[in-house]
């Protein structure tokens, strides 16, 4: 399903929904891409914020994070391809290799809301 773009006229009057970020504080896994695309190794993380284009994760400041990896959100078994954008101690900012579908994001938000 493609994301429909709507002409909002004067862009300063309406927030850009594509860049809206949501707090979810949900456990996840950073899955390392190994030799021959194996995905055996992973580390746990906490997904603090998510949007259509990326996420902010929290990890141990002592954990090495690769430039490219897959992210799995607890309770959702789809893996999202990610690229490390920035790291500040335990705060990791990632960009998704492709925008996630708006319906998928809605499902993640709904799952996080039901957990609280």
C-alpha positions as CSV (number, residue, x, y, z in Angstrom):
1,X,0.0,0.0,0.0
2,X,1.5,3.3,-1.0
3,X,1.5,6.4,1.2
4,X,-0.7,9.1,-0.4
5,X,0.6,12.6,-0.5
6,X,-1.8,15.4,-0.1
7,X,-1.2,19.0,-1.2
8,X,-1.7,21.1,1.9
9,X,-1.2,24.5,0.2
10,X,0.7,26.7,2.7
11,X,3.0,24.2,4.4
12,X,3.6,26.5,7.4
13,X,0.0,26.0,8.4
14,X,0.0,22.2,8.8
15,X,2.6,19.9,10.5
16,X,4.4,17.5,8.2
17,X,2.9,14.1,9.2
18,X,5.7,12.2,7.4
19,X,8.2,13.4,10.0
20,X,6.0,13.1,13.1
21,X,7.7,11.0,15.8
22,X,5.9,9.0,18.5
23,X,7.1,7.8,21.9
24,X,6.6,4.0,22.3
25,X,9.3,2.9,24.9
26,X,9.0,-0.7,23.5
27,X,11.7,-3.4,23.8
28,X,13.3,-4.5,20.6
29,X,16.3,-6.3,19.1
30,X,19.2,-5.1,17.0
31,X,19.9,-8.0,14.7
32,X,23.4,-8.1,13.2
33,X,23.8,-9.0,9.6
34,X,26.7,-11.5,9.4
35,X,28.5,-13.6,6.9
36,X,26.2,-14.8,4.1
37,X,23.4,-12.5,5.5
38,X,23.1,-14.6,8.7
39,X,21.1,-13.0,11.5
40,X,22.1,-15.2,14.5
41,X,23.6,-12.5,16.7
42,X,21.5,-9.7,18.3
43,X,21.4,-7.3,21.2
44,X,18.4,-6.0,23.1
45,X,17.4,-2.4,22.9
46,X,14.6,-0.1,24.0
47,X,12.8,1.8,21.1
48,X,12.1,5.2,22.6
49,X,10.7,7.0,19.6
50,X,9.6,5.9,16.1
51,X,8.4,7.6,12.9
52,X,7.9,6.6,9.3
53,X,11.5,7.3,8.5
54,X,13.5,6.2,11.6
55,X,13.8,5.6,15.3
56,X,15.6,6.5,18.5
57,X,16.9,3.5,20.4
58,X,18.5,3.1,23.8
59,X,21.3,0.5,24.2
60,X,24.1,-0.1,26.6
61,X,26.9,2.5,26.1
62,X,29.3,-0.4,26.0
63,X,27.6,-2.2,23.1
64,X,29.1,-1.8,19.6
65,X,26.4,-1.1,17.0
66,X,27.1,-1.9,13.3
67,X,26.4,0.7,10.6
68,X,23.7,-1.5,9.1
69,X,21.4,-3.9,10.9
70,X,17.8,-5.1,11.2
71,X,15.5,-3.9,14.0
72,X,12.8,-6.1,15.4
73,X,10.1,-4.7,17.6
74,X,8.9,-6.9,20.4
75,X,5.6,-8.5,19.5
76,X,6.0,-7.8,15.7
77,X,8.1,-10.3,13.9
78,X,8.9,-8.1,10.9
79,X,12.5,-6.9,10.6
80,X,13.2,-3.3,9.5
81,X,16.4,-2.6,7.7
82,X,18.3,0.3,9.5
83,X,21.3,2.5,9.1
84,X,23.1,4.0,12.1
85,X,22.8,7.8,11.7
86,X,24.2,9.0,15.1
87,X,25.3,7.7,18.5
88,X,25.6,9.6,21.7
89,X,26.5,7.1,24.5
90,X,23.3,5.0,25.0
91,X,21.1,7.0,22.6
92,X,21.2,5.7,19.0
93,X,19.4,7.4,16.1
94,X,18.7,5.2,13.1
95,X,17.2,5.8,9.7
96,X,15.0,3.1,8.1
97,X,16.4,1.9,4.7
98,X,12.8,2.4,3.4
99,X,10.0,4.4,4.8
100,X,7.8,2.1,6.8
101,X,4.1,1.8,5.8
102,X,1.7,4.1,7.7
103,X,-0.5,1.2,8.6
104,X,2.5,-0.7,10.0
105,X,3.4,2.4,12.2
106,X,-0.3,2.6,13.3
107,X,-0.1,-1.1,14.3
108,X,3.1,-0.5,16.3
109,X,1.5,2.5,18.1
110,X,-1.6,0.5,18.9
111,X,0.4,-2.4,20.3
112,X,2.4,0.0,22.5
113,X,-0.8,1.7,23.7
114,X,-2.5,-1.6,24.6
115,X,0.6,-2.6,26.6
116,X,0.3,0.4,28.9
